[in-house]
């Protein structure tokens, strides 16, 4: 049995996605992350508008892979680099609705990631030494993640 403890919930703002088209690996898109917030019992703050983004690849098997890099700033002005890889997939009709920006029950599709943190902050150095997992859901304005420390 895997035990976890919440780190924070993070909401990202993703106003535009550049579609690079079909590449040898699949359908490549790049999403610009222009900000966001994160809130938890141990830390909270904002997501920097840049640099940061999500390098998306829709594979031929219908799985969307994520490669995300962000800079977080805590409410006490500490900087944290966060990166994660993940995937999102589900039944075609559910994914079509999601891609149109419609509200979809997060339980009807799979959206998971594995965040990694890096910081020079003494206060938040515990982030440098943990394994994290996250569940996600997609809203019209961008993704929302619940990030947990694996104990």
Buried (B, 14 or more C-beta within 10 A) or exposed (E): EEEBEEBBBBBBBBEEEEEEEEEEEBBBBBBBBBBBBBEBEBBBBBBBEEEBBBBBBBEEEEBBBBBBBBBBBBEEEBBBBBBBBBBBBBEEEBBEBBEEEEEBEBEEBBBBBBBBBEBEBEEBEBBEEBEBBBBBBBBEEBBBBBBBBEE
